[in-house]
Amino acid sequence: MEITASQPSELQQYLSQAIAIARQAGELIRSAREEQSFSQDYKAGHELVTSADLKSDQLIRALLQLAFPDHDILSEESSPDYSDTAALQKPMWIIDPIDGTVNYAHGLQQVAISIAYAEQGEVKVGVVYNPFLDELFTAVSGEPAQLNGEDIQVSETRELKKALIATGFPYDKSLIPTLLPRLHQVLNNCQDIRRMGSAAIDICYVAAGRLDGYYETVSPWDFAAARLIALQAGALAGHLDGCPDNFPPALYGEQMLVANPTLYPLLQNLLQKPA
């Protein structure tokens, strides 16, 4: 079956639907935390998941399937397999029902619902909603990124020594030693580093100029929506170690780098150097 590209008016409809769904999921997880009505468990023995993650996932999937029955869904909690790169070319929604689950469970505010729409391997619509701060980041391909309906843009920071950089660390503690050389470079050459606990929020903060750059290895549901938002706000996005030829760069999360255009090559060079 031939896949045709959606028109701008269709993408705006998709955006409106995604915003409505994100707000409903946000109310669900906010209420669950206020009432302390969620339970906690661990995937693979070390990755926290709550019953609120699962309920949010069920809600988002049900509403998307109702609105777009012909579209595929890639979700962290219920359909996490993205090994079939051919399938990634189809019209697809990519969702993270709670990005920042550890923050969520500990009562912190850096928590988001992330919903992206992609076709032919390119993300066309992105919504990242933080229900605890009521911050809604949105973007449609070709249009300005917005925060709560107002246009946003990346920072104008031009020097590494003045740059505030974000990153994250994996659940698998055995991988942490391999990250320390890059962490060392940032701490020694940039203003400071932040670890918010939500990749989607980190990248949206780059889009809004609150952070100057971000690097990490993450999964598509963590960054698909936020990456588009950052790009539409003027950021550059790529990969420190390149992207496989058969994998859509917009959905490839290994060694991601997102930064304003001036800092991007400087950070790329810094993070590729040995410490």
N, C-alpha and C positions, 0 to 999 in steps of 0.2 A: 504494500500500500504506500502510495506517495504521500509524504508529509509536507503540507504546505505551511508557510509561515503565517502566524497570526497578524492581523492588521492592528494599527494603533488603537482603534476604538475597542477592539476585542481585548487588548492588553489592559486598557483602562477598566473594562468590566471585570477582568480577572483580578486586578488590583483591588477594586471595591469589594469583591467577594472575599479576597484574602484578608483584607482589613477587618471585615465583619467577623470572619472566623477567628482571627487572632484575638480580637477583643473578647469573644465568647470564651475562648480557651483561657485568656488572661483572667477573666472573672472566676472561672472554675478553679484555677490553681491559687488565686489570691484568697478565695473563700476557704479552700481546703487548708491553707496555712493559718489563716486567722482562727479557724475552728480546731486546728491541730487534728484534723480528721484524715491524715494520710499515714501510711505505713512505709517502712524502709526495708530494702533488700539489696543484694549485691549480684551483679552479673559477672561471670568469670571469676568470682571470688574477690574482686577488688573494685569494681565499678558500681558506684551507688546508683540505685534506681528506686523511685518512690511510686506508691500507688497513684499519686497525682500525675506523674509522667504518663502512666498507662491510661488513665482516664482522659487526660488531655489529648493523647494520641488517638484514642477511640473517637473522641468528639471531632477532632480535626479531620480525620479520615472519613468519618461518616458524612460530614457536611461537604467535603470535597467530592466524594463519590456521588452524592446526591446532585451536586451542581454540575459536575464534569464526569459523567459515567464512562466516557471513552478515554480518559487520561489515566496514566499510571501514577503510582504514588511510591516514593522512596522515603522511608521513615526510619529513624534510629531505633525505635522500640519494636515495631512490628514487621518491617520489611527492610532490614539493613544490608541486604546483599546487592552490591553494585558492580559485581565482577563481570557481568555481561555488558561490555562497552557498546555493543550494537543497540541494546535496549535503552541506553542513555540518550539516543538520538530521538526517541519518541516524545510526544508531549507528556510532560511529567511534572508532578508536584513533589517538592523535596522539603520535608518538614522535620523540625526538632520540637517536640511538644514542650520540653523545658530545657533550654540551654543554660547551664549553671545549676545543675541539680544539687551539688554539694552546698552551694550558696543558699539555694531554696530550703534545704533541710535545716540549715543553721540559722535561718532568719535574716540572711543578708539580702540586699536589694538588687544586686547585679544578677538578674534573672530575666530570661526572655523567651518568648515564643517566636520561632523562625519559620517562615513559610516562603518558598520560592517556586516560581513556575519557570520551567525550562523546555525548550524544543530545539531539536537538531544540535544538542550539546551546548546550547547557549542559554544562559539565564536571562529571562525577559522581564520578570516581575519579582520584586523582593519586598518582604515585609518583616520587620523585626520589632516586636512589641514588648516593652517592659511594663507589666501591670502595676508594679509597686511604685514606680516613679511616673506612671502614665506617660511614657515617652514612646511615640510611634515613629519609627524610621521607615521610609518607603522610597521605592524607586521603580520606574519603568524604563526600559532600554530607550535611550535617546532623549530622555527628559531629565530635568534637574532632580537630584535627590532631595528629600524633604524630612524634616523633623517636626511633627505635629503641624503639618501643612505649610511650613515655612522652608524656603530653600536653604540648603547648607552647603558648605564647601570645606575642603581640606585646609590645613594650616599653611602659613607662608614661612614656616621655619626653614632656614637655609643651611644651618650648621649643625653638625652632629653634637657638638658640645652643648647645644641648646635644645636638643631633641628629647622628648619624653616618649619612650618606647614600651610597648606591651608585648607580653608573650604568655605562654602557659606551659604546664608540665603534665606529662602523661600519668595515668593511673598506675601503669606498670613501672614500679620504682627502679627496676633493673636498667631502664633506658636513660635514667637521669644523668649518669656520668657522661654520656655522649653529648648531652646538651650544655655541659658546663663551659666548654671553650667559648661558645658563642655568647653565653651569659656573661662571661668574663670580659669579652670584647665590648659588649654594650655598657657594662658598668664602668669600664675604664675610659670609654670614649664618648658616651652620651650623658645628657644631664641626669637621667635616672631611668628606672625601669618600673613598670607596674604589672601586676598579675591580678586581673579582675575576677577570673574564674568563669568567664563566659566569652568564647571566641566571637560570637555574634555581636556582643556589646563592644568588645575591644575594637572590632573592625568598624562598627558604626561610629565609635568615638573618633577613629581616624577620619571618617567621613565628615564629622562635625567639627573637626579641628581641635578636639579636646586632647587627642593624642597625635603624635607626629608619624608614628610607624608601628607596625605589628609584624611579628614572625612566629610561626609555629607549624607543627604538623597536625592536621585535623581532618575530620570526615566531611563529606559534602553537606550533610544536614547542619553542621556547625557554621558553615561559612557561605553557602550558596546565595542566600538572600543578602547578607551583609556585604559580600564582595561586590555585588551589583550596585548596592547603595554607595559604597566607597568610590567605585569607578565613576558613577554619575555625579559624584561630588568633586571629581577631579583627581582622584588618586590613581596611582599605577599599581598593578598587581601582577605577580609572577611567582616563580619558584626558584629557590637558590640552587637546586640540583637539576633543574630542567623538568620537562613533562614528557612522558612517553608519547610516541607518535600516534598511537591508537586510542588515546584517552583525551576527552575534551578538557582543555586547560581550565575552563570555568568550573569544572567539577572535580579537579584534582587537588588534593589537599596536602601532599607531601612537601614539606619545607616551603610553605607559603610565605610570601613577603608582600605587605601592603604598606604604602607610604605616600606622602605627597611627592610630586614629580621631581623636586629638587633633591630631596633626601633619598629617594629610591636607589639611584646608582651608588650613592655614598654608603648606604646601609648594605646593599648587595655586596659591595667590595669588602666592607668591614666584616660581615658575617661569613664570608668565604675565606677569610684569612685564618691561619692557625693562631691560637691564643699565645 
